Every structure is written in C-alpha cells, then in structure tokens.
Amino acid sequence: MTHAQATFIVNLYHKIGYGVRNIALLLFAFITIFPFVWSAILATKDRTTMFGGGIDFSLGDKLVSNYGNLLEIMDFWTGMMNSFSISVVGTAISLIFCSMAGYALAIYKFKGRNAIFGIMVASMMIPPVLTLIPYYMVINLLGLANTHLAVWLPFTIQPIGIFLMRQYTVTSVPKDLLEASKLDGASELRTYWSIVLPLLRPGLATLAIVQFVFLWNNFLQPLVVLNSPDKMVITQMLRGVQGVPNTPWGAVMLGTTISILPLIALYMTASKQMIAGLTSGAVK
C-alpha cells in the first residue's frame, strides 16, 4: 500500500467518523427538542382533534379558544408570576450564599473544612423525596406553611451550587491577587465583593441557570406547603387540572408551552456565560 493510499483511507475513516458523530448529535438534538415542538403543535388543537386520529404535525385552528379555556380553568398568569417571583428571588439569594460558601471552602483553611466539604458532597446523593416529610415538619414548625418563603428559602444553599462555586474559585481566583488586596488594606468583604465576584461571573451564570430552572420546575415542595389558589405556582396549576373529567388538553398544552418560554429566554441570554463556566476548569 502506497503512502497516498494510506492517507486516503485514514481521511476516509475520519470523514466517516465525523459523519456518524454529526448524525448522532442531530438525532439526540431531535429527541431533546421534539417534546417541546409537539406540545406547541398540540396547543393549537382541541381534545377531539388531538385524540381523533393518528399523529398529525399540522397546526390546528384552536389556539385562541385554547387560550380562553386556559384562563377559565386556572388563574394562569397569577401562577406564572408566583413562579417567576420565587425563581428570581431564590436564585439571587442563592448566588450570594453559594458563592460565599464556595469561596470560604476554597480559600480559607480551618479545622474540619474537608469534613464539611465531604459531607456536603455526600448529601448530593440523597434523593430529594426522602427529605420531603422533614421539610414539611420544619416549615410547619416555623409557621411558614402556605408562603412563598417556604418554597425558595430552604433551597438557597444548594450543595451543587457550593460545589460549583468552590471548584470555580480554585481555578479562577489567583491567590496572589487576594494577597495583593490584603496588602492594599481591603477588608474580607471588600475583597469578596469587588475582586472575587467579578472573577466568578461565568460560574455564577451557570449556577443562575441551574437554580432558576430548579425553582421554576419545582413541584413536590410547593405541592406540600402551598394550598391557596392565589399562592400556587404554575407547575401546581397545570397538574391540578389534569385529573378533572374531559380535561381540555389543548389548553393544558398551551399553558405548558408558555411556561417553558422563560426558561428558553434565560438560557439564550446566559448560555455563553454558562458554557464558559463549565469549560473554564478544563481550559485553565
């Protein structure tokens, strides 16, 4: 076999590999996106059309009537505002607390630091459903039942958030810079606020997306502690109308599609920062 033939075969293998990889990526992308596209299509159809035949990818003409039904069966925009306020407030406070805790675990040396970090990482393996009963008992004991505070406050300190901030601090905050700030007379709080936080911006964007999506999609905890219709979040409302007779599935699909839009907008806004936060450790 000549050198040219060998080179041709190697290039052919590379092209085949790239083609297989691209096909696999397109397939996974289609599997990921299809449920959202399908829900948007079903949002334009009524119950009869939806269950009357086979799979039909054409758009229906019931979008306006489905929106009217949506407002009749639930206080949709109240639920959206409740979810939005809980997610925004909980995410903002979580960014501060998790960045503080991650920064402390990464920079300061104190007794029991490794044990605290190990216990925190181990707690990530506990299924959230196992903590549901203790969660309700504590919330009820504190008198926070049926309040939005009970939905976001217990989740402002997330082990995954502290872990992410600690790892990002280790790779992105030079110790020489911290020592220079101390020599200049900066306090610990000033160093954290003016020097550390700007350097953690990509990691904070990643954590913001993760935390916002978690609080927006949270269902079990609001289901346990919220019982007033005006306090319910959108996940509760959409689930609450699925058990009634003759469920207007077109309206439910429309509400589901609208409720996804804030998550898409958030990801499109912060995706570059998120990718930078996830890859910075490998690059550095």
Summary of the structure (lengths in Angstrom):
residues: 284
radius of gyration: 24.5
end to end distance: 42.7
largest distance: 81.4
contacts: 806
relative contact order: 0.14
helix: 77%
strand: 0%
